[in-house]
């Protein structure tokens, strides 16, 4: 089967929560007020509590507590709240599947690390809104869950990457496509904006163009997250093309700071988005 067929097979199972869909409709509207959006979000107590936890996390570094959804919308803005809700909704959608065939701890930790690194790098590069990069990092490997639901044995085999054969190379050999391809197809079915989907689809491309900052940041963030996850297998030097750092005008110090940031904040985000995993720490 092709990547699109895999995505179509799980589209119904990987359904975003109704509260997210309603909030998205209002946020996409030019006429809906912030109060209307807040009222919809507050109908879902889990969504509300997770949104406020994330809004008050150190990644936003606000000088005061955000105590209401209305205040979160006012301070963070529609775009950032939209992306936070999207992150929470996707975490909820993915919780419905049987993940026993893969290392779920590794999946979520790497996804969250890539999200935090992407957001940090976007800030370094003065790219806005930074949360778009956070979401692209978070979803960069969602294709793994799509393949898992279609064929657990294939998903399990794709975990057998080594220093000489990187994850996306194993995926290509096993599936004839990568998780990036498959994940992008699912995100298209979810009607996510191209600004998020395209960098995910192109994360393994070596066709580097300076103006395509989103692809460059996603490429860099996903490889840094992989090296951070498996220091016994991969080094940053092996995974990252230095030309990307040059195009983004980033230094090695920026890279190290990004990794430090994800290591500091990752556990908190993990506990918010996927509490059943964080309990193992």
C-alpha positions in Angstrom: 0.0 0.0 0.0 1.0 3.6 -0.5 1.4 6.2 2.2 -2.0 7.8 1.4 -3.8 4.4 1.7 -2.3 3.9 5.2 -3.5 7.3 6.3 -7.0 6.8 4.8 -7.3 3.5 6.7 -6.9 5.2 10.1 -8.5 8.6 9.4 -11.7 7.6 11.3 -9.8 6.2 14.3 -7.5 9.2 14.5 -10.3 11.6 14.8 -9.7 14.9 16.5 -12.0 15.6 19.5 -15.2 17.5 18.8 -14.2 20.4 21.1 -11.0 21.0 19.0 -12.9 20.9 15.7 -15.5 23.5 17.0 -12.8 25.7 18.4 -10.9 25.5 15.1 -14.0 26.6 13.2 -14.4 29.6 15.4 -10.7 30.5 15.2 -10.8 30.3 11.4 -13.8 32.6 11.4 -13.2 36.4 10.9 -16.3 37.2 12.9 -16.0 35.0 16.1 -14.9 36.8 19.2 -12.3 35.6 21.7 -15.1 35.1 24.3 -16.9 32.8 21.9 -13.8 30.7 21.3 -13.1 30.6 25.1 -16.7 29.4 25.8 -16.2 26.5 23.4 -12.9 25.5 24.9 -14.3 25.6 28.4 -16.9 23.0 27.5 -14.1 20.5 27.6 -12.6 20.4 31.1 -9.6 18.3 30.1 -8.8 20.6 27.2 -9.1 23.6 29.4 -6.8 22.3 32.1 -4.2 21.2 29.7 -4.3 24.5 27.8 -3.8 26.5 31.0 -0.9 24.2 32.2 0.9 24.7 28.9 0.2 28.5 28.8 1.8 28.7 32.3 4.8 26.6 31.4 8.3 28.0 31.2 8.3 27.8 27.5 6.2 30.9 27.4 8.0 32.6 30.3 5.1 34.8 31.2 5.6 37.1 34.2 2.2 36.2 35.7 -0.2 33.3 36.0 -2.7 32.7 33.2 -5.9 31.8 35.2 -8.5 31.6 32.5 -9.0 30.6 28.9 -10.0 34.1 27.9 -6.8 35.5 29.4 -4.8 32.8 27.6 -6.4 33.8 24.3 -5.8 37.5 25.0 -2.1 37.1 26.0 -1.0 34.3 23.7 -3.2 35.1 20.7 -5.4 32.9 18.6 -2.5 31.4 16.6 -0.6 30.1 19.7 -3.7 28.9 21.4 -4.9 27.2 18.2 -1.6 25.3 18.0 -1.7 24.4 21.7 -5.2 23.0 21.3 -4.0 21.1 18.2 -1.2 19.5 20.2 -3.6 18.4 22.9 -6.2 17.2 20.5 -3.7 15.1 18.6 -2.4 13.6 21.8 -6.0 12.6 22.7 -6.6 11.2 19.3 -3.5 9.0 19.4 -4.3 7.7 22.9 -7.0 5.4 21.4 -4.7 3.0 19.6 -2.7 -0.1 20.8 0.9 1.0 21.0 2.3 -2.2 22.5 4.4 -3.0 19.4 6.6 0.1 19.7 8.5 1.9 22.4 5.9 4.6 23.2 8.1 6.3 25.7 10.7 6.8 22.9 8.0 8.0 20.4 6.6 10.7 22.7 9.9 11.9 24.2 11.4 12.3 20.7 8.3 14.1 19.4 8.2 16.5 22.3 12.0 17.1 22.1 11.6 17.9 18.4 8.8 20.3 19.2 10.7 22.2 21.9 13.9 22.3 19.8 12.0 23.6 16.8 10.3 26.4 18.9 13.6 27.4 20.4 15.4 27.5 17.0 12.5 29.5 15.5 13.0 32.1 18.3 16.7 32.2 17.6 16.0 32.9 13.9 13.3 35.5 14.8 10.6 33.4 13.0 7.0 33.9 13.9 4.7 32.5 15.0 7.0 30.1 16.8 4.2 27.7 17.8 3.8 26.7 14.2 7.3 25.2 14.4 6.5 23.6 17.7 3.5 21.8 16.2 5.5 20.7 13.1 8.1 19.2 15.5 5.5 17.5 17.6 3.9 15.9 14.6 7.0 15.1 12.6 6.8 11.3 13.4 3.1 10.8 13.6 3.3 8.5 10.6 4.7 5.9 12.9 1.4 5.6 14.7 -0.4 5.4 11.3 1.8 2.5 10.3 1.5 0.9 13.7 -2.3 0.8 13.4 -2.1 -0.6 9.9 0.6 -3.1 10.4 2.2 -3.5 13.9 4.9 -5.9 12.6 6.1 -3.3 10.1 6.2 -0.6 12.8 8.1 -2.9 15.1 10.6 -3.7 12.3 11.1 0.0 11.6 12.5 0.5 15.1 15.6 -1.6 14.1 17.6 1.4 13.0 21.4 1.5 13.5 24.3 3.8 13.1 24.7 2.7 9.5 20.9 2.8 8.7 19.0 5.7 9.9 15.3 5.5 10.8 13.9 7.0 7.6 16.2 4.7 5.6 14.8 1.6 7.4 11.2 3.0 6.8 11.9 3.4 3.1 13.2 -0.2 2.9 10.4 -1.7 4.9 7.5 0.4 3.5 8.6 2.0 0.3 7.8 5.3 2.0 8.8 7.1 5.2 6.8 8.1 8.3 7.2 11.7 7.0 5.3 10.8 3.8 2.6 8.9 5.7 2.2 11.5 8.5 1.8 14.3 5.9 -1.0 12.4 4.2 -2.9 12.1 7.5 -2.4 15.8 8.3 -3.7 16.7 4.9 -6.8 14.6 5.7 -7.1 16.5 8.9 -7.0 19.7 6.9 -4.1 21.2 8.8 -2.5 24.2 7.2 0.3 23.7 4.6 2.6 25.8 6.7 2.7 22.8 9.2 2.3 19.9 6.8 4.9 20.8 4.2 7.9 21.0 6.5 7.0 17.6 7.9 6.7 16.1 4.4 10.1 17.6 3.5 12.0 16.9 6.7 14.3 14.3 5.0 14.9 16.4 1.9 18.4 17.7 1.2 17.2 20.3 -1.2 18.0 23.2 1.1 16.7 26.6 0.2 17.3 29.6 2.5 13.9 31.1 2.0 12.2 27.8 3.1 13.0 28.4 6.8 10.2 26.1 8.1 11.7 23.1 6.3 15.2 23.9 7.5 14.1 24.3 11.1 12.1 21.1 11.0 15.0 19.2 9.4 17.3 20.4 12.1 15.0 19.9 15.0 14.1 16.4 14.1 17.7 15.4 13.7 18.8 17.0 17.0 15.9 15.3 18.8 17.0 11.9 17.3 20.6 12.5 18.4 19.5 13.6 21.8 17.3 10.5 22.1 20.0 8.0 21.0 23.5 9.5 21.9 24.8 5.9 21.9 23.9 5.6 18.1 24.0 9.0 16.6 26.0 12.2 17.0 24.8 15.7 15.9 27.8 16.0 13.6 26.7 12.8 11.8 23.1 13.7 11.4 23.2 17.4 10.7 24.4 19.0 7.5 26.4 22.1 8.6 25.0 24.0 5.5 21.6 24.1 7.3 23.2 25.9 10.3 24.8 28.4 7.9 21.5 29.0 6.0 19.7 29.6 9.4 22.7 31.7 10.7 22.8 29.5 13.8 25.9 28.6 15.8 26.9 25.4 17.6 26.1 27.2 20.8 22.6 27.8 19.6 22.2 24.1 18.9 23.5 23.2 22.4 21.2 25.7 24.0 18.2 24.3 22.1 19.0 20.8 23.4 19.4 22.0 26.9 16.0 23.7 26.7 14.2 20.6 25.5 15.9 18.5 28.2 14.7 21.0 30.8 11.2 21.5 29.6 10.5 18.1 28.0 9.3 16.2 31.0 6.7 18.9 31.9 5.3 18.9 28.4 5.3 15.2 28.4 3.3 15.1 31.6 0.7 17.4 30.2 0.2 15.9 26.8 0.6 12.2 27.7 0.4 11.7 31.5 0.4 7.8 31.3 3.9 8.0 29.9 5.3 10.5 32.4 4.4 8.2 35.3 7.3 5.9 34.5 9.9 8.6 35.3 
